[in-house]
Amino acid sequence: MATNSVEDRLSSEISSATDQHESSYFQRKKRRLHADQRARLTYQKILAERKAEKEKRQLEREKRQQVLEEHASIKRRMNKALSKKSRRGQPNLNAQIEVLLVKIEKRMEKS
């Protein structure tokens, strides 16, 4: 009986050792990629990088466009206020003073 249990233990250890060896062999084999798989992975990585760069450029472009649009609208508003005339064709000084006031307030906010 004692020899039977020792033999069982030895056989189980041997089988587990061979199983571990075989499983580690297959794991290493699975980890190795073929040339076409490596090429496909590198290509997908490059595509992902390009897509990220493209999205980043698009966001920067939209931001820049928004800033330009805001600047243009401010200039239009100021130009319209400065070009106001009275009934007799004289410049409207009240509008010009408003424009100057807005400029001074902006400077005060910045500093």
TIRO-2110 file (N, C-alpha, C; in Angstrom, 1 decimal):
// TIRO-2110
0.8, -1.2, 0.0, N, 1, A
0.0, 0.0, 0.0, CA, 1, A
0.9, 1.3, 0.0, C, 1, A
1.9, 1.2, 0.8, N, 2, A
2.8, 2.4, 0.9, CA, 2, A
3.6, 2.6, -0.4, C, 2, A
3.9, 1.5, -1.0, N, 3, A
4.7, 1.6, -2.3, CA, 3, A
3.8, 2.1, -3.4, C, 3, A
2.5, 1.7, -3.3, N, 4, A
1.5, 2.2, -4.3, CA, 4, A
1.3, 3.7, -4.2, C, 4, A
1.2, 4.2, -3.0, N, 5, A
1.0, 5.7, -2.9, CA, 5, A
2.3, 6.4, -3.3, C, 5, A
3.5, 5.9, -3.1, N, 6, A
4.7, 6.5, -3.5, CA, 6, A
4.8, 6.5, -5.0, C, 6, A
4.4, 5.4, -5.6, N, 7, A
4.5, 5.3, -7.1, CA, 7, A
3.5, 6.3, -7.7, C, 7, A
2.3, 6.4, -7.1, N, 8, A
1.3, 7.3, -7.6, CA, 8, A
1.8, 8.8, -7.5, C, 8, A
2.5, 9.1, -6.4, N, 9, A
3.0, 10.4, -6.2, CA, 9, A
4.1, 10.7, -7.2, C, 9, A
5.0, 9.7, -7.4, N, 10, A
6.1, 9.9, -8.4, CA, 10, A
5.5, 10.1, -9.8, C, 10, A
4.6, 9.2, -10.1, N, 11, A
4.0, 9.3, -11.5, CA, 11, A
3.3, 10.6, -11.7, C, 11, A
2.6, 11.1, -10.7, N, 12, A
1.9, 12.4, -10.8, CA, 12, A
2.9, 13.5, -10.9, C, 12, A
4.0, 13.5, -10.2, N, 13, A
5.0, 14.5, -10.3, CA, 13, A
5.7, 14.5, -11.7, C, 13, A
5.9, 13.3, -12.2, N, 14, A
6.5, 13.2, -13.5, CA, 14, A
5.6, 13.8, -14.6, C, 14, A
4.3, 13.4, -14.5, N, 15, A
3.3, 13.8, -15.4, CA, 15, A
3.1, 15.3, -15.3, C, 15, A
3.1, 15.9, -14.1, N, 16, A
2.9, 17.3, -14.0, CA, 16, A
4.1, 18.1, -14.5, C, 16, A
5.3, 17.5, -14.3, N, 17, A
6.6, 18.1, -14.8, CA, 17, A
6.5, 18.2, -16.3, C, 17, A
6.1, 17.1, -17.0, N, 18, A
6.0, 17.0, -18.4, CA, 18, A
4.9, 18.0, -18.9, C, 18, A
3.8, 18.0, -18.2, N, 19, A
2.7, 18.9, -18.6, CA, 19, A
3.2, 20.4, -18.5, C, 19, A
4.0, 20.7, -17.4, N, 20, A
4.5, 22.1, -17.3, CA, 20, A
5.5, 22.4, -18.4, C, 20, A
6.3, 21.4, -18.8, N, 21, A
7.3, 21.6, -19.8, CA, 21, A
6.5, 21.8, -21.2, C, 21, A
5.6, 20.9, -21.4, N, 22, A
4.8, 21.1, -22.7, CA, 22, A
4.0, 22.4, -22.7, C, 22, A
3.4, 22.7, -21.6, N, 23, A
2.6, 23.9, -21.6, CA, 23, A
3.5, 25.2, -21.8, C, 23, A
4.7, 25.2, -21.1, N, 24, A
5.6, 26.3, -21.3, CA, 24, A
6.1, 26.4, -22.7, C, 24, A
6.3, 25.2, -23.3, N, 25, A
6.7, 25.2, -24.7, CA, 25, A
5.7, 25.8, -25.6, C, 25, A
4.4, 25.4, -25.4, N, 26, A
3.3, 25.9, -26.3, CA, 26, A
3.1, 27.4, -26.0, C, 26, A
3.3, 27.8, -24.7, N, 27, A
3.1, 29.2, -24.4, CA, 27, A
4.2, 30.1, -25.2, C, 27, A
5.4, 29.6, -25.2, N, 28, A
6.5, 30.3, -25.9, CA, 28, A
6.2, 30.3, -27.4, C, 28, A
5.7, 29.2, -27.9, N, 29, A
5.4, 29.1, -29.3, CA, 29, A
4.3, 30.0, -29.7, C, 29, A
3.3, 30.2, -28.8, N, 30, A
2.2, 31.1, -29.0, CA, 30, A
2.7, 32.5, -29.0, C, 30, A
3.6, 32.8, -28.1, N, 31, A
4.1, 34.2, -28.0, CA, 31, A
4.9, 34.6, -29.2, C, 31, A
5.6, 33.7, -29.9, N, 32, A
6.3, 34.1, -31.1, CA, 32, A
5.3, 34.4, -32.2, C, 32, A
5.5, 35.5, -32.8, N, 33, A
4.6, 35.9, -33.9, CA, 33, A
5.3, 35.6, -35.2, C, 33, A
4.6, 35.3, -36.2, N, 34, A
5.1, 35.2, -37.6, CA, 34, A
5.3, 36.6, -38.1, C, 34, A
6.1, 36.6, -39.2, N, 35, A
6.5, 37.9, -39.8, CA, 35, A
5.2, 38.7, -40.2, C, 35, A
4.3, 38.0, -40.8, N, 36, A
3.1, 38.7, -41.3, CA, 36, A
2.3, 39.2, -40.1, C, 36, A
2.2, 38.5, -39.0, N, 37, A
1.5, 39.0, -37.8, CA, 37, A
2.2, 40.2, -37.2, C, 37, A
3.6, 40.1, -37.2, N, 38, A
4.3, 41.3, -36.7, CA, 38, A
4.1, 42.5, -37.5, C, 38, A
4.1, 42.3, -38.8, N, 39, A
3.9, 43.4, -39.8, CA, 39, A
2.5, 44.0, -39.6, C, 39, A
1.5, 43.1, -39.4, N, 40, A
0.1, 43.6, -39.3, CA, 40, A
0.0, 44.4, -38.0, C, 40, A
0.7, 43.9, -36.9, N, 41, A
0.6, 44.7, -35.6, CA, 41, A
1.3, 46.0, -35.7, C, 41, A
2.5, 46.1, -36.4, N, 42, A
3.2, 47.3, -36.5, CA, 42, A
2.3, 48.3, -37.4, C, 42, A
1.7, 47.7, -38.4, N, 43, A
0.9, 48.6, -39.3, CA, 43, A
-0.3, 49.1, -38.5, C, 43, A
-0.9, 48.3, -37.7, N, 44, A
-2.1, 48.8, -36.9, CA, 44, A
-1.6, 49.9, -35.9, C, 44, A
-0.4, 49.7, -35.4, N, 45, A
0.1, 50.7, -34.4, CA, 45, A
0.4, 52.0, -35.1, C, 45, A
0.9, 51.9, -36.3, N, 46, A
1.2, 53.1, -37.1, CA, 46, A
-0.1, 53.8, -37.5, C, 46, A
-1.1, 53.0, -37.9, N, 47, A
-2.4, 53.6, -38.2, CA, 47, A
-3.0, 54.3, -37.0, C, 47, A
-2.9, 53.7, -35.8, N, 48, A
-3.5, 54.3, -34.6, CA, 48, A
-2.8, 55.6, -34.3, C, 48, A
-1.4, 55.6, -34.5, N, 49, A
-0.7, 56.9, -34.2, CA, 49, A
-1.1, 58.0, -35.2, C, 49, A
-1.2, 57.6, -36.5, N, 50, A
-1.7, 58.6, -37.5, CA, 50, A
-3.0, 59.1, -37.2, C, 50, A
-3.9, 58.3, -36.8, N, 51, A
-5.3, 58.7, -36.4, CA, 51, A
-5.3, 59.7, -35.2, C, 51, A
-4.5, 59.4, -34.2, N, 52, A
-4.4, 60.2, -33.1, CA, 52, A
-3.8, 61.6, -33.5, C, 52, A
-2.8, 61.6, -34.3, N, 53, A
-2.2, 62.9, -34.8, CA, 53, A
-3.2, 63.7, -35.6, C, 53, A
-4.0, 63.0, -36.4, N, 54, A
-5.0, 63.6, -37.3, CA, 54, A
-6.0, 64.3, -36.4, C, 54, A
-6.5, 63.6, -35.4, N, 55, A
-7.5, 64.1, -34.5, CA, 55, A
-6.9, 65.3, -33.7, C, 55, A
-5.7, 65.2, -33.3, N, 56, A
-5.0, 66.3, -32.6, CA, 56, A
-5.0, 67.6, -33.5, C, 56, A
-4.5, 67.4, -34.7, N, 57, A
-4.5, 68.5, -35.7, CA, 57, A
-5.8, 69.1, -35.9, C, 57, A
-6.9, 68.3, -36.0, N, 58, A
-8.2, 68.7, -36.2, CA, 58, A
-8.7, 69.6, -35.1, C, 58, A
-8.4, 69.1, -33.9, N, 59, A
-8.8, 69.9, -32.7, CA, 59, A
-8.1, 71.3, -32.6, C, 59, A
-6.8, 71.3, -33.0, N, 60, A
-6.0, 72.5, -33.0, CA, 60, A
-6.6, 73.5, -34.0, C, 60, A
-6.9, 72.9, -35.2, N, 61, A
-7.5, 73.7, -36.3, CA, 61, A
-8.8, 74.3, -35.9, C, 61, A
-9.7, 73.5, -35.2, N, 62, A
-11.0, 74.1, -34.8, CA, 62, A
-10.8, 75.2, -33.7, C, 62, A
-9.8, 75.0, -32.8, N, 63, A
-9.6, 76.0, -31.8, CA, 63, A
-9.1, 77.3, -32.4, C, 63, A
-8.2, 77.1, -33.4, N, 64, A
-7.6, 78.3, -34.1, CA, 64, A
-8.7, 79.0, -34.8, C, 64, A
-9.6, 78.2, -35.5, N, 65, A
-10.7, 78.8, -36.3, CA, 65, A
-11.7, 79.6, -35.3, C, 65, A
-11.9, 79.0, -34.2, N, 66, A
-12.8, 79.7, -33.2, CA, 66, A
-12.2, 81.0, -32.7, C, 66, A
-10.9, 81.0, -32.4, N, 67, A
-10.3, 82.2, -32.0, CA, 67, A
-10.3, 83.3, -33.1, C, 67, A
-10.1, 82.9, -34.3, N, 68, A
-10.1, 83.8, -35.4, CA, 68, A
-11.6, 84.4, -35.6, C, 68, A
-12.5, 83.5, -35.5, N, 69, A
-13.9, 84.0, -35.6, CA, 69, A
-14.3, 85.0, -34.5, C, 69, A
-13.9, 84.7, -33.3, N, 70, A
-14.2, 85.6, -32.2, CA, 70, A
-13.5, 87.0, -32.5, C, 70, A
-12.2, 86.9, -32.9, N, 71, A
-11.5, 88.2, -33.2, CA, 71, A
-12.2, 89.0, -34.3, C, 71, A
-12.6, 88.3, -35.3, N, 72, A
-13.3, 88.9, -36.5, CA, 72, A
-14.6, 89.6, -36.0, C, 72, A
-15.4, 88.9, -35.2, N, 73, A
-16.6, 89.4, -34.7, CA, 73, A
-16.4, 90.7, -33.8, C, 73, A
-15.4, 90.7, -33.0, N, 74, A
-15.0, 91.8, -32.2, CA, 74, A
-14.7, 93.0, -33.1, C, 74, A
-13.8, 92.7, -34.1, N, 75, A
-13.4, 93.8, -35.0, CA, 75, A
-14.6, 94.4, -35.8, C, 75, A
-15.5, 93.5, -36.2, N, 76, A
-16.7, 94.0, -36.9, CA, 76, A
-17.6, 94.9, -36.0, C, 76, A
-17.7, 94.4, -34.8, N, 77, A
-18.5, 95.2, -33.8, CA, 77, A
-17.9, 96.6, -33.6, C, 77, A
-16.6, 96.6, -33.4, N, 78, A
-15.9, 97.9, -33.2, CA, 78, A
-15.9, 98.8, -34.4, C, 78, A
-15.7, 98.2, -35.6, N, 79, A
-15.8, 99.0, -36.8, CA, 79, A
-17.2, 99.6, -37.0, C, 79, A
-18.2, 98.8, -36.7, N, 80, A
-19.5, 99.3, -36.9, CA, 80, A
-19.8, 100.4, -35.9, C, 80, A
-19.3, 100.3, -34.7, N, 81, A
-19.5, 101.4, -33.7, CA, 81, A
-18.8, 102.7, -34.1, C, 81, A
-17.6, 102.5, -34.7, N, 82, A
-16.8, 103.6, -35.1, CA, 82, A
-17.3, 104.3, -36.3, C, 82, A
-18.0, 103.6, -37.2, N, 83, A
-18.5, 104.1, -38.4, CA, 83, A
-19.9, 104.8, -38.3, C, 83, A
-20.4, 104.8, -37.1, N, 84, A
-21.7, 105.4, -36.9, CA, 84, A
-21.7, 106.9, -37.2, C, 84, A
-22.7, 107.4, -37.8, N, 85, A
-22.8, 108.8, -38.1, CA, 85, A
-24.1, 109.4, -37.6, C, 85, A
-24.1, 110.7, -37.4, N, 86, A
-25.3, 111.3, -36.9, CA, 86, A
-26.2, 111.6, -38.2, C, 86, A
-27.3, 112.2, -38.0, N, 87, A
-28.2, 112.5, -39.1, CA, 87, A
-27.5, 113.4, -40.1, C, 87, A
-26.7, 114.3, -39.7, N, 88, A
-26.0, 115.3, -40.6, CA, 88, A
-24.7, 114.7, -41.1, C, 88, A
-24.3, 113.5, -40.8, N, 89, A
-23.1, 112.9, -41.4, CA, 89, A
-21.9, 113.0, -40.5, C, 89, A
-22.1, 113.6, -39.3, N, 90, A
-20.9, 113.7, -38.4, CA, 90, A
-20.7, 112.4, -37.7, C, 90, A
-19.4, 112.1, -37.3, N, 91, A
-19.2, 110.9, -36.5, CA, 91, A
-19.9, 111.0, -35.2, C, 91, A
-20.4, 109.8, -34.7, N, 92, A
-21.0, 109.7, -33.4, CA, 92, A
-20.0, 109.5, -32.4, C, 92, A
-19.7, 110.5, -31.6, N, 93, A
-18.6, 110.5, -30.6, CA, 93, A
-19.0, 109.6, -29.4, C, 93, A
-20.2, 109.5, -29.1, N, 94, A
-20.7, 108.6, -28.0, CA, 94, A
-20.3, 107.2, -28.3, C, 94, A
-20.4, 106.7, -29.6, N, 95, A
-20.1, 105.3, -29.9, CA, 95, A
-18.6, 105.2, -29.9, C, 95, A
-17.8, 106.2, -30.3, N, 96, A
-16.3, 106.1, -30.2, CA, 96, A
-15.9, 106.0, -28.8, C, 96, A
-16.5, 106.7, -27.9, N, 97, A
-16.1, 106.7, -26.5, CA, 97, A
-16.4, 105.3, -25.9, C, 97, A
-17.6, 104.7, -26.3, N, 98, A
-17.9, 103.3, -25.9, CA, 98, A
-16.8, 102.4, -26.3, C, 98, A
-16.3, 102.5, -27.5, N, 99, A
-15.3, 101.6, -28.0, CA, 99, A
-14.0, 101.8, -27.2, C, 99, A
-13.7, 103.0, -26.9, N, 100, A
-12.5, 103.2, -26.1, CA, 100, A
-12.7, 102.7, -24.7, C, 100, A
-13.9, 102.8, -24.1, N, 101, A
-14.2, 102.3, -22.8, CA, 101, A
-14.0, 100.7, -22.8, C, 101, A
-14.5, 100.1, -23.8, N, 102, A
-14.3, 98.6, -23.9, CA, 102, A
-12.9, 98.2, -23.9, C, 102, A
-12.1, 99.0, -24.7, N, 103, A
-10.6, 98.7, -24.8, CA, 103, A
-10.0, 98.8, -23.5, C, 103, A
-10.3, 99.9, -22.8, N, 104, A
-9.7, 100.2, -21.5, CA, 104, A
-10.1, 99.1, -20.5, C, 104, A
-11.3, 98.6, -20.5, N, 105, A
-11.8, 97.6, -19.6, CA, 105, A
-11.1, 96.3, -19.8, C, 105, A
-10.8, 96.0, -21.1, N, 106, A
-10.1, 94.7, -21.5, CA, 106, A
-8.7, 94.8, -20.9, C, 106, A
-8.0, 96.0, -21.0, N, 107, A
-6.7, 96.1, -20.5, CA, 107, A
-6.6, 95.9, -19.0, C, 107, A
-7.6, 96.5, -18.3, N, 108, A
-7.7, 96.3, -16.9, CA, 108, A
-7.9, 94.9, -16.5, C, 108, A
-8.7, 94.1, -17.2, N, 109, A
-8.9, 92.7, -16.9, CA, 109, A
-7.6, 91.9, -17.1, C, 109, A
-6.8, 92.2, -18.1, N, 110, A
-5.5, 91.5, -18.4, CA, 110, A
-4.5, 91.8, -17.3, C, 110, A
-4.4, 93.0, -16.8, N, 111, A
-3.4, 93.3, -15.8, CA, 111, A
-3.9, 93.1, -14.4, C, 111, A
END
